[in-house]
Amino acid sequence: MDSIEKKLEKAYIPMTETAYYILLSLTEPRHGYGIIKHVEQLTKGRISLGSGTVYGTLTKMQRDGLIVKYADEQRKKVYEITEDGKTIIRIEMGRLKELYDNALHYGEEFL
């Protein structure tokens, strides 16, 4: 892992749910509103992101190189995940898998 990846990992791991679901929504390029709707769909309405939260997070992620922004044919802003963004979400998914595995293993102890 190079120094840029270590810096990004330190800044983003553990991820907030907002950041996690925004990156997870970028399995394909999406507009901001498309991200908001996709997160609502993924979480069955449990998370309803406000536009300020989404665009603030997207701006930070763009600055850190996790995503890129470009204009589509209607000149709307479209966001796409980068290789660094994919690396960070893979690290977070591994962390979440560990949490889940431990919950399964030790869950009976707390019933």
ZADO-1210 file (C-alpha; in nm, 4 decimals, padded with zeros to 6 digits):
<atoms>
<atom x="00.0000" y="00.0000" z="00.0000" code="MET" pos="1"/>
<atom x="00.1507" y="00.3330" z="-00.1024" code="ASP" pos="2"/>
<atom x="00.1479" y="00.6504" z="00.1063" code="SER" pos="3"/>
<atom x="-00.1529" y="00.7968" z="-00.0790" code="ILE" pos="4"/>
<atom x="-00.3609" y="00.4852" z="-00.0060" code="GLU" pos="5"/>
<atom x="-00.2502" y="00.4918" z="00.3600" code="LYS" pos="6"/>
<atom x="-00.3488" y="00.8594" z="00.3849" code="LYS" pos="7"/>
<atom x="-00.6885" y="00.7876" z="00.2279" code="LEU" pos="8"/>
<atom x="-00.7419" y="00.4861" z="00.4518" code="GLU" pos="9"/>
<atom x="-00.6652" y="00.6952" z="00.7599" code="LYS" pos="10"/>
<atom x="-00.9083" y="00.9666" z="00.6431" code="ALA" pos="11"/>
<atom x="-01.1969" y="00.7376" z="00.5429" code="TYR" pos="12"/>
<atom x="-01.1779" y="00.4152" z="00.7451" code="ILE" pos="13"/>
<atom x="-01.4033" y="00.3519" z="00.9281" code="PRO" pos="14"/>
<atom x="-01.6449" y="00.5118" z="00.6847" code="MET" pos="15"/>
<atom x="-01.9577" y="00.6973" z="00.7736" code="THR" pos="16"/>
<atom x="-02.2724" y="00.5354" z="00.6425" code="GLU" pos="17"/>
<atom x="-02.3205" y="00.8363" z="00.4165" code="THR" pos="18"/>
<atom x="-01.9781" y="00.8003" z="00.2548" code="ALA" pos="19"/>
<atom x="-02.0170" y="00.4229" z="00.2258" code="TYR" pos="20"/>
<atom x="-02.3539" y="00.4397" z="00.0532" code="TYR" pos="21"/>
<atom x="-02.2463" y="00.7212" z="-00.1776" code="ILE" pos="22"/>
<atom x="-01.9484" y="00.5177" z="-00.3007" code="LEU" pos="23"/>
<atom x="-02.1612" y="00.2032" z="-00.3170" code="LEU" pos="24"/>
<atom x="-02.4061" y="00.3939" z="-00.5385" code="SER" pos="25"/>
<atom x="-02.1310" y="00.4627" z="-00.7890" code="LEU" pos="26"/>
<atom x="-02.1238" y="00.1122" z="-00.9354" code="THR" pos="27"/>
<atom x="-02.2300" y="00.3170" z="-01.2351" code="GLU" pos="28"/>
<atom x="-02.1932" y="00.6919" z="-01.2991" code="PRO" pos="29"/>
<atom x="-02.4791" y="00.8867" z="-01.1394" code="ARG" pos="30"/>
<atom x="-02.6042" y="01.2412" z="-01.0883" code="HIS" pos="31"/>
<atom x="-02.6390" y="01.3665" z="-00.7307" code="GLY" pos="32"/>
<atom x="-03.0148" y="01.3115" z="-00.7309" code="TYR" pos="33"/>
<atom x="-02.9622" y="00.9603" z="-00.8675" code="GLY" pos="34"/>
<atom x="-02.7282" y="00.8881" z="-00.5760" code="ILE" pos="35"/>
<atom x="-02.9887" y="01.0135" z="-00.3262" code="ILE" pos="36"/>
<atom x="-03.2575" y="00.7913" z="-00.4794" code="LYS" pos="37"/>
<atom x="-03.0270" y="00.4892" z="-00.5038" code="HIS" pos="38"/>
<atom x="-02.9303" y="00.5156" z="-00.1355" code="VAL" pos="39"/>
<atom x="-03.2982" y="00.5335" z="-00.0394" code="GLU" pos="40"/>
<atom x="-03.3616" y="00.2227" z="-00.2479" code="GLN" pos="41"/>
<atom x="-03.0608" y="00.0317" z="-00.1074" code="LEU" pos="42"/>
<atom x="-03.1613" y="00.1081" z="00.2519" code="THR" pos="43"/>
<atom x="-03.5355" y="00.0602" z="00.1946" code="LYS" pos="44"/>
<atom x="-03.5926" y="00.4211" z="00.2980" code="GLY" pos="45"/>
<atom x="-03.3961" y="00.3993" z="00.6243" code="ARG" pos="46"/>
<atom x="-03.1499" y="00.6596" z="00.4976" code="ILE" pos="47"/>
<atom x="-03.2770" y="00.9704" z="00.3240" code="SER" pos="48"/>
<atom x="-02.9792" y="01.1879" z="00.2332" code="LEU" pos="49"/>
<atom x="-03.0135" y="01.5628" z="00.2046" code="GLY" pos="50"/>
<atom x="-02.8615" y="01.7342" z="-00.0948" code="SER" pos="51"/>
<atom x="-02.6241" y="01.9403" z="00.1229" code="GLY" pos="52"/>
<atom x="-02.4855" y="01.6261" z="00.2842" code="THR" pos="53"/>
<atom x="-02.4472" y="01.4484" z="-00.0497" code="VAL" pos="54"/>
<atom x="-02.2814" y="01.7361" z="-00.2328" code="TYR" pos="55"/>
<atom x="-02.0535" y="01.8146" z="00.0616" code="GLY" pos="56"/>
<atom x="-01.9394" y="01.4517" z="00.0744" code="THR" pos="57"/>
<atom x="-01.9004" y="01.4349" z="-00.3056" code="LEU" pos="58"/>
<atom x="-01.6866" y="01.7515" z="-00.3003" code="THR" pos="59"/>
<atom x="-01.4577" y="01.6036" z="-00.0327" code="LYS" pos="60"/>
<atom x="-01.4335" y="01.2718" z="-00.2179" code="MET" pos="61"/>
<atom x="-01.3540" y="01.4495" z="-00.5431" code="GLN" pos="62"/>
<atom x="-01.0834" y="01.6572" z="-00.3725" code="ARG" pos="63"/>
<atom x="-00.9345" y="01.3349" z="-00.2280" code="ASP" pos="64"/>
<atom x="-00.9446" y="01.1537" z="-00.5630" code="GLY" pos="65"/>
<atom x="-01.2045" y="00.8893" z="-00.4717" code="LEU" pos="66"/>
<atom x="-01.4399" y="01.0094" z="-00.7438" code="ILE" pos="67"/>
<atom x="-01.4336" y="01.2247" z="-01.0553" code="VAL" pos="68"/>
<atom x="-01.6989" y="01.4668" z="-01.1736" code="LYS" pos="69"/>
<atom x="-01.7845" y="01.5467" z="-01.5336" code="TYR" pos="70"/>
<atom x="-02.0739" y="01.6940" z="-01.7292" code="ALA" pos="71"/>
<atom x="-02.3036" y="01.4731" z="-01.9352" code="ASP" pos="72"/>
<atom x="-02.4721" y="01.5689" z="-02.2632" code="GLU" pos="73"/>
<atom x="-02.7296" y="01.7800" z="-02.0742" code="GLN" pos="74"/>
<atom x="-02.4440" y="01.9484" z="-01.8823" code="ARG" pos="75"/>
<atom x="-02.5536" y="01.7837" z="-01.5584" code="LYS" pos="76"/>
<atom x="-02.2837" y="01.6826" z="-01.3107" code="LYS" pos="77"/>
<atom x="-02.2126" y="01.3106" z="-01.3131" code="VAL" pos="78"/>
<atom x="-01.9980" y="01.1355" z="-01.0548" code="TYR" pos="79"/>
<atom x="-01.7868" y="00.8244" z="-01.1099" code="GLU" pos="80"/>
<atom x="-01.5715" y="00.6235" z="-00.8693" code="ILE" pos="81"/>
<atom x="-01.1942" y="00.6082" z="-00.9298" code="THR" pos="82"/>
<atom x="-00.9511" y="00.3228" z="-00.8651" code="GLU" pos="83"/>
<atom x="-00.8593" y="00.4863" z="-00.5320" code="ASP" pos="84"/>
<atom x="-01.2286" y="00.4994" z="-00.4454" code="GLY" pos="85"/>
<atom x="-01.2660" y="00.1298" z="-00.5302" code="LYS" pos="86"/>
<atom x="-00.9657" y="00.0491" z="-00.3105" code="THR" pos="87"/>
<atom x="-01.1126" y="00.2394" z="-00.0158" code="ILE" pos="88"/>
<atom x="-01.4552" y="00.0757" z="-00.0454" code="ILE" pos="89"/>
<atom x="-01.2941" y="-00.2703" z="-00.0710" code="ARG" pos="90"/>
<atom x="-01.1035" y="-00.1997" z="00.2527" code="ILE" pos="91"/>
<atom x="-01.4259" y="-00.0852" z="00.4204" code="GLU" pos="92"/>
<atom x="-01.6144" y="-00.3909" z="00.2942" code="MET" pos="93"/>
<atom x="-01.3451" y="-00.6127" z="00.4477" code="GLY" pos="94"/>
<atom x="-01.3827" y="-00.4284" z="00.7784" code="ARG" pos="95"/>
<atom x="-01.7618" y="-00.4659" z="00.7660" code="LEU" pos="96"/>
<atom x="-01.7297" y="-00.8360" z="00.6819" code="LYS" pos="97"/>
<atom x="-01.5119" y="-00.8827" z="00.9891" code="GLU" pos="98"/>
<atom x="-01.7756" y="-00.7063" z="01.2019" code="LEU" pos="99"/>
<atom x="-02.0494" y="-00.9245" z="01.0556" code="TYR" pos="100"/>
<atom x="-01.8518" y="-01.2478" z="01.1020" code="ASP" pos="101"/>
<atom x="-01.7829" y="-01.1588" z="01.4646" code="ASN" pos="102"/>
<atom x="-02.1493" y="-01.0695" z="01.5205" code="ALA" pos="103"/>
<atom x="-02.2476" y="-01.4125" z="01.3918" code="LEU" pos="104"/>
<atom x="-01.9854" y="-01.5848" z="01.6036" code="HIS" pos="105"/>
<atom x="-02.0565" y="-01.4031" z="01.9286" code="TYR" pos="106"/>
<atom x="-02.4205" y="-01.3032" z="01.8808" code="GLY" pos="107"/>
<atom x="-02.5568" y="-01.5949" z="02.0809" code="GLU" pos="108"/>
<atom x="-02.3670" y="-01.4694" z="02.3875" code="GLU" pos="109"/>
<atom x="-02.5914" y="-01.1641" z="02.4046" code="PHE" pos="110"/>
<atom x="-02.9342" y="-01.3222" z="02.3673" code="LEU" pos="111"/>
</atoms>
